[in-house]
Every structure is written in C-alpha cells, then in structure tokens.
Amino acid sequence: MAVKHNRPFPQELLKQSLTERLNYFQGITIGHLRLKQALETLLLNLQQPTDICVFFVVGPAGVGKTTLRLRAEKLLMEGALASMKNHIYQIPVAGIEAIANEGGKFNYKDYYLRVLECLEKNFF
C-alpha cells in the first residue's frame, strides 16, 4: 500500500521546472514567533499616544524587516478604513525604506522624494 504524504504545497509542483519551483517557494512567508512578537510590539507602540515619532527597525538582511513593515502597514490600514470613510484626507500609515548609500553619506533628496512618492501612493 502506498504511503500518502500530506504536503503543504501542490503535488503537481514536483513536476514543474526548477525556476517554477523556486518561484513558488520564494513567494511563501513562514511565520516565526519572534516576527510575530515584533509585530505585536510595533503595533502596540504605534497605537499608544507618545512623544516618539520615529521607530527604527534594524537587523541583518533577510531577517524580516520589510515583512514586518508591510504587515504593520496592512494591519494599520485595515484598522483605519472605517475612519477614512469620514476623513477622506487621512493617511493612517506611510512606510519607506531608507536606502544605504555606498559612499556612506545619507541622500536626503532621495529620502524625501521616496517619502513624497509614498504619501502620494497612499493619498490618491
């Protein structure tokens, strides 16, 4: 009798090309306890009245910083939808990534252009 495996991905994926298999798995995000804790802490801090206006999320490449930001943005946006119906100019969240410059000098012009582009995307 054949053993059935309960795989969390489609069986036909095994017959696909290497590129298609890689694309499938690159599109998957696996939950991690620390990422979940970081998200909860970030949301708690963002939603509490405070005099802190900037939060830094730092860490090595590939640990989930962008995933954390995107999830936080999504949840904050979902939470603000009802309020946005009455306040059409409200921008509940706008997230950007500060890009490191190779020369070590921060590019303020690039940064502010990214901020304006993000605000435009969330506003219009």
C-alpha positions in Angstrom: 0.0 0.0 0.0 1.3 3.4 -1.0 2.1 6.0 1.7 0.2 9.3 1.3 2.1 12.4 2.3 0.2 15.5 3.4 2.3 18.1 1.7 1.5 21.8 2.2 2.2 22.5 -1.5 0.5 21.2 -4.6 1.7 17.8 -5.8 2.0 19.0 -9.4 4.7 21.4 -8.3 7.1 18.4 -8.1 6.8 18.0 -11.9 7.4 21.7 -12.6 10.7 23.3 -13.8 13.3 24.4 -11.2 12.5 28.0 -11.9 8.8 27.5 -11.3 9.5 25.5 -8.0 11.9 28.3 -6.8 9.3 31.0 -7.7 6.6 29.1 -5.7 8.7 28.9 -2.5 10.1 32.4 -2.8 6.6 33.6 -2.7 5.9 31.9 0.7 6.5 33.6 4.0 6.7 31.2 7.0 5.6 32.7 10.3 8.1 33.0 13.1 7.5 33.5 16.7 9.9 36.4 17.0 8.5 38.1 13.9 5.0 37.8 15.4 6.2 39.2 18.7 8.0 42.1 16.9 4.8 42.9 15.0 2.7 42.9 18.2 5.2 45.2 20.0 5.5 47.5 17.0 1.7 47.8 16.6 1.3 48.4 20.4 3.9 51.2 20.3 2.4 52.8 17.2 -1.1 52.9 18.6 -0.2 54.3 22.0 0.0 58.1 22.5 3.6 59.0 22.9 6.1 61.7 22.1 8.1 59.2 20.0 7.6 59.8 16.3 10.2 57.6 14.6 10.8 53.9 15.1 13.9 52.1 13.8 13.7 48.5 12.8 17.3 47.2 12.3 18.8 43.9 11.6 20.8 41.9 9.1 19.5 41.2 5.6 16.8 38.6 5.3 15.5 38.6 8.9 12.1 40.0 8.1 12.4 43.8 8.5 10.5 44.6 5.3 7.9 41.8 6.0 7.4 43.4 9.5 6.9 46.8 8.0 4.5 45.6 5.3 2.4 43.6 7.7 2.2 46.5 10.2 1.2 48.9 7.4 -1.5 46.4 6.2 -3.0 46.0 9.7 -2.9 49.7 10.4 -4.6 50.5 7.1 -7.3 47.9 7.7 -7.9 49.3 11.1 -8.3 52.8 9.7 -10.7 52.0 6.8 -13.9 52.9 8.7 -12.4 56.3 9.9 -11.1 57.0 6.4 -14.7 56.9 5.0 -15.4 60.0 7.1 -12.0 61.6 6.8 -11.0 61.2 3.2 -7.7 63.0 3.5 -6.5 60.9 6.4 -3.2 59.0 5.7 -3.1 56.4 8.5 0.3 55.0 7.6 3.1 55.6 5.1 6.2 53.4 5.2 9.5 53.8 3.4 12.9 52.1 3.5 15.9 54.3 3.9 18.4 53.2 1.3 22.0 53.0 2.4 24.4 55.0 0.2 27.6 53.3 -0.9 29.6 56.4 -0.1 28.3 56.5 3.5 26.6 59.8 3.1 22.8 59.9 3.5 21.0 61.2 0.4 18.3 63.5 1.8 16.9 64.4 -1.6 16.3 60.7 -2.4 14.8 60.1 1.0 12.3 63.0 0.7 11.4 62.0 -2.8 10.6 58.5 -1.5 8.5 60.0 1.3 6.5 62.1 -1.1 6.0 59.2 -3.5 4.8 57.0 -0.6 2.4 59.7 0.6 1.1 60.2 -2.9 0.5 56.5 -3.3 -1.4 56.3 0.0 -3.3 59.5 -0.6 -4.6 59.2 -4.1 
